[in-house]
Amino acid sequence: MLACGCSAKADYAMNSYLGNAQRAYVREASMPEAVYDAEAGESDTHSVDTSLRKLVKRASLRLRVDDLDAADSSVNALTERHGAYASSTESGDNYRNYVIRVPSSAYDAFLSGLGGMGRTLRRSETTEDVTLTYYDLEGRLATKRELLKTYQSYLGRASNIEEILSVEARIAELQSDIERTGTQLRNLANLVDYATIDLNLLGPVVSTSYQRTTFGERIKELFGSFSGFLSTMALVITGIVIYGIPILLLLVFFYWVLFGRIGLMKKLWQIVSKK
């Protein structure tokens, strides 16, 4: 009874200690006060400092250019000048497609540079405010890291195997949560730091004149079709001569052996009938 009482007391102490620590860290967050009021639990997006906002910007631009090779060189020069990079490219006979990641600080300047390369056929822009999501992930990550330190410090003071296993399971769970939350935060930060521009360059329009078929061309096509018909017939006749005649001779030979003058099948039938 004494051992059970001591174990229960230790379990209660561990749960009480860790529970208080977890509640204390959960109340803390790295989100600026201008973004989130922790006491009221409501967002204050109107009073957010512009420098604290986290925006995901994306643009789609289609241009008609006179020279695709020259435009491609201009895009490469503009990309190098602003510290951007092309995450994917596609080229065809009369077009070029790019997916360009541009530092958010150079987003407007980059778009202005692209606009001067040719005639704009289509342009669209979107801006998504992910401020609350960003700081929420950041706050959760900081809270879980501090809570992990608390569990790790308590692991050395665990008094029995049950406490050790319980704390180690919680540590493993926290490490998995930290890795998952960190990945989400890094992906979101990448979208915030680098805007995405979908660029489509089209070359000059190639005009083709329609010409009606002349009488001489029609006669030529007619004789060409007739010569094709004759060649097909000659091919069929050749096939009949090469394959048809030997097959026919074999059939005649087998008939002559089985049912004709030799008549093997007739003789066999007579033998069977007599028996």
C-alpha positions in Angstrom: 0.0 0.0 0.0 2.9 2.3 0.8 4.5 1.6 -2.6 1.3 2.2 -4.5 0.7 5.4 -2.6 4.2 6.7 -3.4 3.8 5.8 -7.1 0.4 7.5 -7.3 1.8 10.6 -5.6 4.7 10.7 -8.1 2.3 10.3 -11.1 0.2 13.1 -9.7 3.2 15.3 -9.2 4.4 14.7 -12.8 1.0 15.3 -14.4 0.5 18.5 -12.3 4.0 19.8 -13.2 3.8 19.1 -16.9 0.2 20.2 -17.1 1.0 23.6 -15.6 4.1 24.0 -17.8 2.1 23.1 -20.9 -0.7 25.6 -20.1 1.9 28.3 -19.4 3.7 27.8 -22.7 0.4 27.6 -24.7 -0.5 31.0 -23.5 2.7 32.4 -24.9 3.0 33.1 -28.6 5.5 34.9 -30.8 2.7 36.7 -32.7 3.0 40.5 -32.4 0.4 42.2 -30.4 -0.6 44.3 -33.4 -1.6 41.2 -35.2 -3.4 39.2 -32.5 -4.9 40.0 -29.2 -4.2 37.0 -27.0 -6.6 38.0 -24.3 -9.5 38.8 -26.5 -8.7 36.0 -29.0 -9.6 38.2 -31.9 -7.6 39.3 -34.9 -6.9 43.0 -35.3 -6.1 43.2 -39.0 -6.8 46.9 -39.4 -4.0 47.9 -37.0 -1.4 45.6 -38.4 1.9 47.3 -39.2 2.6 46.9 -43.0 6.1 45.5 -42.2 4.5 42.7 -40.2 2.0 41.6 -42.8 2.7 38.3 -44.6 1.4 38.4 -48.1 1.5 35.7 -50.8 1.6 37.3 -54.2 1.0 35.7 -57.6 0.7 37.1 -61.1 -0.1 35.7 -64.6 1.1 37.6 -67.6 0.7 36.9 -71.4 2.6 39.0 -73.9 2.9 39.2 -77.6 6.5 39.9 -78.7 8.2 40.5 -82.0 11.3 38.4 -81.3 11.1 35.4 -79.0 14.8 35.0 -78.7 15.4 38.6 -77.8 12.5 38.5 -75.3 14.0 35.3 -73.8 17.3 37.1 -73.3 15.5 40.1 -71.7 13.7 37.8 -69.3 17.0 36.1 -68.3 18.7 39.5 -67.7 15.7 40.8 -65.7 15.8 37.6 -63.6 19.4 38.0 -62.8 19.1 41.7 -62.0 16.4 41.2 -59.4 17.8 38.0 -57.9 14.9 35.8 -59.2 15.0 32.4 -60.7 12.9 30.3 -63.1 11.4 27.2 -61.4 10.2 25.8 -64.7 10.4 26.7 -68.4 8.8 25.5 -71.6 9.5 26.4 -75.2 7.7 25.7 -78.5 7.8 26.7 -82.1 6.2 30.1 -81.4 5.9 30.5 -77.6 7.9 30.5 -74.3 6.4 29.7 -70.9 8.1 30.5 -67.5 7.3 30.1 -63.9 9.5 32.7 -62.1 10.0 33.1 -58.4 10.8 36.7 -57.6 11.8 38.2 -54.2 8.7 40.0 -52.9 10.6 43.2 -52.6 11.3 43.2 -56.3 7.8 42.0 -57.4 6.5 45.3 -58.7 9.7 46.3 -60.4 9.9 42.9 -62.1 6.4 43.1 -63.4 7.1 46.6 -64.8 10.1 45.3 -66.6 8.1 42.5 -68.2 5.4 44.9 -69.3 7.8 46.7 -71.6 8.8 43.6 -73.6 5.7 43.5 -75.8 1.9 43.9 -76.1 0.0 42.7 -73.0 -2.7 40.2 -74.0 -3.7 39.2 -70.5 -2.7 40.1 -66.9 -4.0 39.0 -63.6 -2.7 39.4 -60.0 -3.7 37.9 -56.7 -2.6 38.8 -53.1 -3.4 36.5 -50.2 -3.0 37.8 -46.6 -1.6 34.9 -44.5 -0.5 37.0 -41.6 -2.6 35.2 -39.0 -1.7 31.7 -40.3 2.0 32.6 -40.4 2.3 33.9 -36.8 0.0 31.2 -35.5 2.4 28.5 -36.9 5.3 30.4 -35.6 3.8 30.7 -32.1 2.8 27.0 -32.1 6.3 26.0 -33.1 7.9 28.1 -30.3 5.4 26.7 -27.8 6.1 23.1 -28.7 9.9 23.6 -28.6 9.7 25.1 -25.1 7.4 22.3 -24.0 9.8 19.7 -25.4 12.5 21.2 -23.3 10.3 20.9 -20.2 9.6 17.2 -20.9 13.3 16.5 -21.6 14.2 18.1 -18.3 11.7 16.1 -16.4 12.8 12.8 -18.0 15.9 12.8 -15.8 13.8 13.1 -12.7 11.3 10.4 -13.5 11.2 7.9 -10.6 9.8 4.8 -12.3 9.5 3.1 -15.6 5.9 4.1 -16.2 6.9 7.8 -15.9 9.8 7.3 -18.2 7.7 5.6 -20.9 5.0 8.2 -20.6 7.4 11.1 -20.9 9.3 9.5 -23.8 6.1 8.9 -25.7 5.1 12.6 -25.2 8.6 13.7 -26.3 8.3 11.6 -29.5 4.9 13.1 -30.2 6.2 16.6 -29.7 9.2 16.0 -32.0 6.8 14.8 -34.8 4.6 17.8 -34.3 7.6 20.2 -34.3 8.8 18.7 -37.6 5.4 18.9 -39.2 4.7 22.5 -38.0 8.2 23.5 -39.1 7.7 22.2 -42.6 4.4 24.1 -42.9 6.0 27.3 -41.6 9.0 27.0 -44.0 6.7 26.4 -47.0 4.5 29.4 -46.1 7.6 31.5 -45.6 8.9 30.6 -49.0 5.6 31.7 -50.6 5.8 34.9 -48.7 9.4 35.7 -49.4 9.2 34.8 -53.1 6.3 35.9 -55.3 5.3 33.6 -58.3 4.9 35.0 -61.8 3.5 32.8 -64.6 4.8 34.3 -67.8 3.7 33.3 -71.3 5.4 34.9 -74.3 3.9 34.5 -77.8 5.7 35.2 -81.0 4.4 37.3 -83.9 1.3 36.1 -85.7 2.2 34.3 -88.9 -0.3 35.1 -91.7 -0.9 32.5 -94.5 -2.7 33.3 -97.7 -5.3 30.9 -99.0 -5.0 29.8 -102.7 -7.7 27.8 -104.5 -6.6 24.6 -106.3 -6.2 25.0 -110.0 -7.6 22.8 -112.7 -4.2 21.4 -113.6 -3.5 20.5 -109.9 -6.9 18.7 -109.8 -6.0 16.7 -112.9 -2.7 15.8 -111.4 -4.3 14.7 -108.2 -6.8 12.6 -110.2 -4.1 10.8 -112.1 -2.1 10.4 -108.9 -5.1 8.7 -107.3 -5.6 6.4 -110.3 -1.9 5.4 -110.3 -2.3 4.5 -106.6 -5.3 2.4 -107.5 -3.4 0.6 -110.2 -0.4 -0.1 -107.9 -2.8 -1.5 -105.3 -4.4 -3.8 -107.9 -1.0 -5.0 -109.1 0.0 -5.8 -105.5 -3.2 -7.8 -105.0 -2.7 -9.8 -108.2 1.0 -10.5 -107.3 -0.1 -11.8 -103.9 -2.7 -14.1 -105.6 0.0 -15.4 -108.0 2.6 -15.9 -105.3 0.4 -17.4 -102.5 -2.9 -18.3 -104.1 -1.7 -20.8 -106.8 0.5 -22.9 -104.5 -2.3 -23.1 -102.0 -4.7 -24.2 -104.7 -2.3 -26.8 -106.0 -1.9 -28.2 -102.5 -5.7 -28.4 -102.0 -6.0 -30.3 -105.4 -3.2 -32.7 -104.3 -4.8 -33.5 -101.0 -8.2 -34.1 -102.7 -6.7 -36.4 -105.2 -4.9 -38.4 -102.5 -7.8 -38.6 -100.1 -10.9 -38.7 -102.3 -9.7 -38.9 -105.9 -8.0 -41.8 -107.8 -6.0 -43.0 -104.8 -8.9 -42.4 -102.5 -7.4 -43.2 -99.1 -10.5 -42.0 -97.3 -12.7 -44.2 -99.5 -10.7 -47.3 -98.8 -10.6 -46.6 -95.1 -14.4 -46.2 -95.1 -14.8 -49.5 -96.9 -12.6 -51.3 -94.4 -14.6 -49.9 -91.5 -17.9 -50.7 -93.1 -16.9 -54.4 -93.6 -15.9 -54.8 -90.0 
